[in-house]
Amino acid sequence: VLSNPAHWRCFLCCAAMPVFALVALGVERGASARVLPGVVARTAHFINCASCLVVPCMVIRSTASLPPVGMALLMAHSVLFLKLVSYAHVNHALRRENFAKRRLSKDGQTQQESVSSDDDGKSLATATCVAYPSNLTMRDMMCFISFPTLVYQTSYPRTPRIRKRWLAKRFGEMFVCLILMSVIVEQFVVPTLQNNALPVLSFDVIRIFVAIMKLALPNVYLWLFMFYALFHLWLNILAELTCFGDRMFYKEWWNATKLEDYWRLWNLPVHHWLVKHVFHPAISAGLGKPVAVFLTFFVSAVFHELLVSVPCHTFRLWSFFGMMAQLPLVHITAAIDKRLKGSQLGNVLFWVSFCVVG
C-alpha cells in the first residue's frame, strides 16, 4: 500500500482533516461575535461540511486507490462530516438562545421568560455546564473530534484516569479479532468469491444462490467479529484514552423481535445522530412521523451507498436500495410482533434474514 504513490494522496487527505474542524470553529466564533451574519455562517458551515465529503471522494476517484484504503479514508471523513454537522446544528441553536437572552436582558425582561418557541432549538440547546459562547475553544473542538460520539454537547461525562491494564487487555482482544477476521476472509470468503465470479457475470441464478448460502455463515461470523472489534473494543479503547465517560455504544440488538429494534440498538452513536439531526428536525418542521422515518432511512441509505460505491469505483445503488428495502421489512416485523406479542418468531425471522443477507 505504501509503495503506491497514489495512496500517499489519500494519507495526505486524511492528515488534512483538522482543517475542516478549524474552519467550523472559526465560522462559529465569527457568528457568535456577530462578525458573520446568520445566513453567511450557515452557508459557510454547509460548504465546509460538503467539502469534507467531496474532497475525499475526488481524491479516491483520481488516485484509483484500493478499496480498503479508499473506504478507510471515506469512513474517517464521514465521521468528521457527521460531527461537524452536529457541531454547527447545536451551536446554531445555542447561538439563537444566547442572542434571545441578550435581547430580553436589554429590554429589561426577566430571565425566566421564554426565549424561543422553536422545539428543535429547545431540544438542542439543553442546559450544560459550559455556557455559549465559552465553549467555542480549540480544546473543546479537539475533544469533540477525538471523543467516540457524533452528537455535540458543550460538556460530557468524564472518567478520572486511564486504566492501563484494562487498556492492554482490550488491545490484545482487538489483535485476536483482527487475526480471526483475516483467517475467515482468506480461508472462506475469498475462495468462494473467486470460484463463483463466472456464475455471477453470467447471471447463473442457481449457482449464485449456492454461493450466497456458502458465504452466509462466514459472513455472519465476520460481521460479528467486526461488530465486537469496532463497537465493543475500539470505541471503548478510544473512550478510555480520552477519558470519555459514556460507554453506551450498543444495546442488546441480538434479542430484537422487530427490525426496527435492531436498527435502533446496534449502532447507538449513529442512531442518536439521526434522531437528533434528521428525525426531530423533520418532526419540528411539521412533517409526519412516517415522512421523518423515511428521511432517516434515506440519509442512512445514501451514506451506505457512498461508503461502498466510491471506494469500489462503481455505482450500482445496491447498498442504497438494500437499505431502503428495510422500510417495508420494518413494518412487516412490527405487524408480526404486534399480532404475536411475546413470541420469538420475530427474532427467528430476524436471524434468518440476518444470516442470509446480512
MILOKOL-779639 format. One record per residue (C-alpha): residue number from 1; residue in three letters; y, z, x. Coordinates in pm, whole numbers. Example, Ala and Ser with C-alpha at 12.3 -4.5 7.8 and 13.67 -1.06 7.14 Angstrom:
2
ATOM   i  aa  north     up   east
ATOM   1 ALA   -450    780   1230
ATOM   2 SER   -106    714   1367
This chain:
358
ATOM   i  aa  north     up   east
ATOM   1 VAL      0      0      0
ATOM   2 LEU    247     98    273
ATOM   3 SER    171   -219    470
ATOM   4 ASN    308   -432    185
ATOM   5 PRO    687   -475    236
ATOM   6 ALA    734   -533   -138
ATOM   7 HIS    615   -180   -214
ATOM   8 TRP    889    -33      3
ATOM   9 ARG   1139   -158   -254
ATOM  10 CYS    952     43   -514
ATOM  11 PHE    970    354   -297
ATOM  12 LEU   1343    299   -236
ATOM  13 CYS   1393    258   -611
ATOM  14 CYS   1216    588   -665
ATOM  15 ALA   1428    756   -395
ATOM  16 ALA   1744    637   -573
ATOM  17 MET   1658    823   -894
ATOM  18 PRO   1901   1113   -828
ATOM  19 VAL   2188    863   -856
ATOM  20 PHE   2129    832  -1232
ATOM  21 ALA   2132   1210  -1269
ATOM  22 LEU   2457   1237  -1075
ATOM  23 VAL   2616    969  -1291
ATOM  24 ALA   2514   1157  -1607
ATOM  25 LEU   2661   1479  -1467
ATOM  26 GLY   2986   1302  -1370
ATOM  27 VAL   3022   1142  -1712
ATOM  28 GLU   2967   1473  -1890
ATOM  29 ARG   3217   1651  -1666
ATOM  30 GLY   3475   1383  -1738
ATOM  31 ALA   3410   1410  -2111
ATOM  32 SER   3435   1792  -2108
ATOM  33 ALA   3770   1769  -1928
ATOM  34 ARG   3883   1504  -2180
ATOM  35 VAL   3936   1257  -1897
ATOM  36 LEU   3687   1028  -2068
ATOM  37 PRO   3719    970  -2446
ATOM  38 GLY   3408   1037  -2651
ATOM  39 VAL   3334    668  -2708
ATOM  40 VAL   3364    590  -2337
ATOM  41 ALA   3136    884  -2248
ATOM  42 ARG   2870    775  -2498
ATOM  43 THR   2888    416  -2370
ATOM  44 ALA   2859    533  -2009
ATOM  45 HIS   2558    750  -2094
ATOM  46 PHE   2395    457  -2274
ATOM  47 ILE   2445    221  -1978
ATOM  48 ASN   2322    484  -1732
ATOM  49 CYS   2009    563  -1934
ATOM  50 ALA   1934    194  -1994
ATOM  51 SER   1977    119  -1624
ATOM  52 CYS   1727    396  -1547
ATOM  53 LEU   1461    183  -1716
ATOM  54 VAL   1588   -170  -1647
ATOM  55 VAL   1622   -128  -1269
ATOM  56 PRO   1257    -25  -1202
ATOM  57 CYS   1134   -299  -1437
ATOM  58 MET   1331   -556  -1238
ATOM  59 VAL   1203   -418   -908
ATOM  60 ILE    840   -422  -1026
ATOM  61 ARG    877   -776  -1160
ATOM  62 SER   1048   -911   -847
ATOM  63 THR    808   -747   -599
ATOM  64 ALA    485   -821   -791
ATOM  65 SER    370   -471   -691
ATOM  66 LEU     19   -342   -751
ATOM  67 PRO    -30   -189  -1097
ATOM  68 PRO    -82    170   -968
ATOM  69 VAL    239    153   -763
ATOM  70 GLY    437     -3  -1047
ATOM  71 MET    301    243  -1301
ATOM  72 ALA    387    543  -1082
ATOM  73 LEU    742    413  -1033
ATOM  74 LEU    795    334  -1401
ATOM  75 MET    640    665  -1510
ATOM  76 ALA    883    857  -1289
ATOM  77 HIS   1182    661  -1420
ATOM  78 SER   1063    701  -1780
ATOM  79 VAL   1051   1079  -1738
ATOM  80 LEU   1403   1069  -1592
ATOM  81 PHE   1518    847  -1880
ATOM  82 LEU   1390   1097  -2138
ATOM  83 LYS   1557   1384  -1953
ATOM  84 LEU   1892   1203  -1929
ATOM  85 VAL   1886   1111  -2299
ATOM  86 SER   1825   1477  -2384
ATOM  87 TYR   2098   1585  -2140
ATOM  88 ALA   2352   1351  -2299
ATOM  89 HIS   2248   1432  -2656
ATOM  90 VAL   2252   1812  -2621
ATOM  91 ASN   2576   1820  -2422
ATOM  92 HIS   2739   1591  -2678
ATOM  93 ALA   2660   1849  -2948
ATOM  94 LEU   2778   2135  -2727
ATOM  95 ARG   3098   1947  -2646
ATOM  96 ARG   3176   1888  -3013
ATOM  97 GLU   3121   2255  -3089
ATOM  98 ASN   3335   2359  -2794
ATOM  99 PHE   3622   2130  -2895
ATOM 100 ALA   3597   2251  -3255
ATOM 101 LYS   3622   2614  -3141
ATOM 102 ARG   3928   2528  -2934
ATOM 103 ARG   4095   2369  -3235
ATOM 104 LEU   4015   2670  -3452
ATOM 105 SER   4149   2906  -3189
ATOM 106 LYS   4473   2707  -3165
ATOM 107 ASP   4511   2717  -3545
ATOM 108 GLY   4471   3096  -3539
ATOM 109 GLN   4150   3091  -3738
ATOM 110 THR   3872   3340  -3675
ATOM 111 GLN   3578   3264  -3451
ATOM 112 GLN   3340   3334  -3738
ATOM 113 GLU   3435   3025  -3937
ATOM 114 SER   3211   2724  -3944
ATOM 115 VAL   3282   2479  -3662
ATOM 116 SER   3066   2190  -3771
ATOM 117 SER   2887   2054  -4073
ATOM 118 ASP   2656   1838  -3862
ATOM 119 ASP   2300   1971  -3895
ATOM 120 ASP   2187   1786  -3582
ATOM 121 GLY   2471   1936  -3381
ATOM 122 LYS   2380   2283  -3504
ATOM 123 SER   2015   2240  -3411
ATOM 124 LEU   2102   2114  -3064
ATOM 125 ALA   2392   2343  -2982
ATOM 126 THR   2199   2668  -3007
ATOM 127 ALA   2327   2995  -2864
ATOM 128 THR   2244   3025  -2495
ATOM 129 CYS   2327   3250  -2201
ATOM 130 VAL   2545   2984  -2035
ATOM 131 ALA   2842   2861  -2236
ATOM 132 TYR   2955   2499  -2228
ATOM 133 PRO   3107   2362  -2002
ATOM 134 SER   2993   2620  -1744
ATOM 135 ASN   2650   2455  -1749
ATOM 136 LEU   2785   2128  -1603
ATOM 137 THR   2697   2205  -1242
ATOM 138 MET   2492   2033   -975
ATOM 139 ARG   2250   2326   -966
ATOM 140 ASP   2196   2309  -1342
ATOM 141 MET   2126   1935  -1331
ATOM 142 MET   1887   1958  -1035
ATOM 143 CYS   1699   2246  -1200
ATOM 144 PHE   1661   2049  -1523
ATOM 145 ILE   1537   1742  -1337
ATOM 146 SER   1278   1946  -1146
ATOM 147 PHE   1157   2156  -1443
ATOM 148 PRO    844   2037  -1630
ATOM 149 THR   1031   1984  -1956
ATOM 150 LEU   1201   1686  -2122
ATOM 151 VAL   1438   1874  -2355
ATOM 152 TYR   1763   2002  -2206
ATOM 153 GLN   1880   2359  -2255
ATOM 154 THR   2155   2548  -2078
ATOM 155 SER   1904   2822  -1987
ATOM 156 TYR   1526   2855  -1963
ATOM 157 PRO   1279   3142  -1927
ATOM 158 ARG   1206   3206  -1559
ATOM 159 THR    940   3385  -1359
ATOM 160 PRO   1035   3635  -1084
ATOM 161 ARG    828   3489   -799
ATOM 162 ILE    586   3218   -684
ATOM 163 ARG    219   3324   -682
ATOM 164 LYS     91   3162   -362
ATOM 165 ARG   -279   3244   -410
ATOM 166 TRP   -274   3116   -770
ATOM 167 LEU    -95   2802   -650
ATOM 168 ALA   -357   2737   -381
ATOM 169 LYS   -635   2756   -640
ATOM 170 ARG   -459   2505   -865
ATOM 171 PHE   -412   2263   -574
ATOM 172 GLY   -784   2296   -495
ATOM 173 GLU   -874   2220   -857
ATOM 174 MET   -639   1922   -851
ATOM 175 PHE   -812   1783   -542
ATOM 176 VAL  -1155   1819   -705
ATOM 177 CYS  -1031   1649  -1024
ATOM 178 LEU   -893   1352   -830
ATOM 179 ILE  -1220   1314   -639
ATOM 180 LEU  -1424   1318   -962
ATOM 181 MET  -1188   1068  -1126
ATOM 182 SER  -1220    830   -830
ATOM 183 VAL  -1603    858   -842
ATOM 184 ILE  -1609    775  -1214
ATOM 185 VAL  -1380    475  -1163
ATOM 186 GLU  -1570    335   -866
ATOM 187 GLN  -1922    402   -991
ATOM 188 PHE  -1893    327  -1363
ATOM 189 VAL  -1565    169  -1475
ATOM 190 VAL  -1506    -96  -1206
ATOM 191 PRO  -1867   -236  -1202
ATOM 192 THR  -1869   -261  -1583
ATOM 193 LEU  -1535   -443  -1588
ATOM 194 GLN  -1643   -682  -1311
ATOM 195 ASN  -1972   -763  -1481
ATOM 196 ASN  -1803   -833  -1814
ATOM 197 ALA  -1499  -1031  -1700
ATOM 198 LEU  -1653  -1363  -1807
ATOM 199 PRO  -1755  -1249  -2160
ATOM 200 VAL  -1403  -1120  -2218
ATOM 201 LEU  -1247  -1450  -2109
ATOM 202 SER  -1494  -1645  -2325
ATOM 203 PHE  -1446  -1409  -2622
ATOM 204 ASP  -1818  -1327  -2644
ATOM 205 VAL  -1787  -1061  -2918
ATOM 206 ILE  -2136   -912  -2877
ATOM 207 ARG  -2111   -867  -2500
ATOM 208 ILE  -1757   -734  -2533
ATOM 209 PHE  -1885   -473  -2781
ATOM 210 VAL  -2167   -377  -2543
ATOM 211 ALA  -1915   -342  -2259
ATOM 212 ILE  -1694   -117  -2474
ATOM 213 MET  -1994    103  -2551
ATOM 214 LYS  -2081    124  -2180
ATOM 215 LEU  -1724    222  -2098
ATOM 216 ALA  -1690    475  -2382
ATOM 217 LEU  -1849    775  -2209
ATOM 218 PRO  -1698    718  -1861
ATOM 219 ASN  -1356    666  -2022
ATOM 220 VAL  -1382    991  -2215
ATOM 221 TYR  -1469   1185  -1900
ATOM 222 LEU  -1195   1004  -1709
ATOM 223 TRP   -939   1082  -1981
ATOM 224 LEU  -1042   1449  -1996
ATOM 225 PHE  -1014   1487  -1618
ATOM 226 MET   -676   1311  -1631
ATOM 227 PHE   -558   1544  -1907
ATOM 228 TYR   -675   1853  -1720
ATOM 229 ALA   -522   1736  -1392
ATOM 230 LEU   -186   1643  -1545
ATOM 231 PHE   -121   1896  -1821
ATOM 232 HIS   -316   2200  -1705
ATOM 233 LEU   -283   2165  -1327
ATOM 234 TRP     14   1952  -1222
ATOM 235 LEU    263   2076  -1483
ATOM 236 ASN    163   2436  -1413
ATOM 237 ILE    193   2375  -1039
ATOM 238 LEU    540   2230  -1091
ATOM 239 ALA    634   2521  -1318
ATOM 240 GLU    512   2771  -1059
ATOM 241 LEU    705   2604   -776
ATOM 242 THR   1025   2603   -983
ATOM 243 CYS    966   2948  -1141
ATOM 244 PHE    973   2788  -1484
ATOM 245 GLY    856   3040  -1743
ATOM 246 ASP    747   2825  -2039
ATOM 247 ARG    387   2718  -1969
ATOM 248 MET    301   2582  -2315
ATOM 249 PHE    226   2216  -2232
ATOM 250 TYR    -53   2158  -2486
ATOM 251 LYS   -242   2329  -2765
ATOM 252 GLU   -599   2305  -2896
ATOM 253 TRP   -592   1932  -2980
ATOM 254 TRP   -972   1911  -2941
ATOM 255 ASN  -1008   2104  -3271
ATOM 256 ALA   -789   1858  -3462
ATOM 257 THR   -919   1766  -3808
ATOM 258 LYS   -631   1520  -3859
ATOM 259 LEU   -498   1257  -3623
ATOM 260 GLU   -151   1396  -3689
ATOM 261 ASP   -258   1727  -3534
ATOM 262 TYR   -386   1550  -3224
ATOM 263 TRP    -57   1367  -3160
ATOM 264 ARG    135   1686  -3227
ATOM 265 LEU    -70   1912  -2998
ATOM 266 TRP   -196   1716  -2697
ATOM 267 ASN    140   1645  -2526
ATOM 268 LEU    395   1910  -2620
ATOM 269 PRO    675   1805  -2379
ATOM 270 VAL    689   1453  -2526
ATOM 271 HIS    631   1585  -2879
ATOM 272 HIS    927   1824  -2851
ATOM 273 TRP   1147   1541  -2717
ATOM 274 LEU   1052   1305  -3000
ATOM 275 VAL   1109   1571  -3265
ATOM 276 LYS   1448   1679  -3130
ATOM 277 HIS   1591   1341  -3032
ATOM 278 VAL   1425   1098  -3275
ATOM 279 PHE   1279   1274  -3579
ATOM 280 HIS   1552   1530  -3650
ATOM 281 PRO   1843   1286  -3592
ATOM 282 ALA   1675   1039  -3830
ATOM 283 ILE   1643   1311  -4096
ATOM 284 SER   2005   1419  -4038
ATOM 285 ALA   2116   1058  -4079
ATOM 286 GLY   1978   1060  -4433
ATOM 287 LEU   1655    874  -4364
ATOM 288 GLY   1346    998  -4540
ATOM 289 LYS   1054   1165  -4365
ATOM 290 PRO    832    850  -4378
ATOM 291 VAL   1103    646  -4204
ATOM 292 ALA   1158    923  -3947
ATOM 293 VAL    784    937  -3874
ATOM 294 PHE    775    557  -3842
ATOM 295 LEU   1067    561  -3595
ATOM 296 THR    898    836  -3394
ATOM 297 PHE    577    635  -3361
ATOM 298 PHE    779    318  -3290
ATOM 299 VAL    959    479  -2995
ATOM 300 SER    629    614  -2864
ATOM 301 ALA    467    269  -2904
ATOM 302 VAL    749    100  -2713
ATOM 303 PHE    700    335  -2417
ATOM 304 HIS    322    293  -2426
ATOM 305 GLU    367    -85  -2410
ATOM 306 LEU    633    -59  -2138
ATOM 307 LEU    412    157  -1916
ATOM 308 VAL    123    -91  -1946
ATOM 309 SER    284   -436  -1965
ATOM 310 VAL    540   -408  -1683
ATOM 311 PRO    313   -263  -1408
ATOM 312 CYS     31   -503  -1506
ATOM 313 HIS    271   -802  -1512
ATOM 314 THR    163   -906  -1858
ATOM 315 PHE    299   -895  -2212
ATOM 316 ARG     28   -872  -2476
ATOM 317 LEU    161   -595  -2708
ATOM 318 TRP   -187   -444  -2722
ATOM 319 SER    -63    -93  -2646
ATOM 320 PHE    225   -129  -2892
ATOM 321 PHE      7   -238  -3184
ATOM 322 GLY   -262     11  -3086
ATOM 323 MET     -8    291  -3112
ATOM 324 MET    141    164  -3438
ATOM 325 ALA   -211    136  -3581
ATOM 326 GLN   -227    516  -3556
ATOM 327 LEU      6    544  -3858
ATOM 328 PRO   -249    438  -4123
ATOM 329 LEU   -515    644  -3945
ATOM 330 VAL   -285    946  -3969
ATOM 331 HIS   -264    901  -4347
ATOM 332 ILE   -640    842  -4380
ATOM 333 THR   -740   1153  -4184
ATOM 334 ALA   -476   1357  -4369
ATOM 335 ALA   -624   1244  -4701
ATOM 336 ILE   -976   1335  -4585
ATOM 337 ASP   -859   1677  -4466
ATOM 338 LYS   -679   1739  -4796
ATOM 339 ARG   -978   1640  -5007
ATOM 340 LEU  -1235   1826  -4792
ATOM 341 LYS  -1035   2132  -4698
ATOM 342 GLY  -1206   2336  -4429
ATOM 343 SER  -1452   2057  -4349
ATOM 344 GLN  -1510   1948  -3989
ATOM 345 LEU  -1563   1586  -4094
ATOM 346 GLY  -1211   1503  -3981
ATOM 347 ASN  -1283   1647  -3638
ATOM 348 VAL  -1607   1446  -3616
ATOM 349 LEU  -1422   1126  -3709
ATOM 350 PHE  -1153   1210  -3455
ATOM 351 TRP  -1403   1248  -3170
ATOM 352 VAL  -1598    935  -3268
ATOM 353 SER  -1279    726  -3268
ATOM 354 PHE  -1163    901  -2951
ATOM 355 CYS  -1486    818  -2766
ATOM 356 VAL  -1480    452  -2871
ATOM 357 VAL  -1113    354  -2849
ATOM 358 GLY   -968    646  -2654
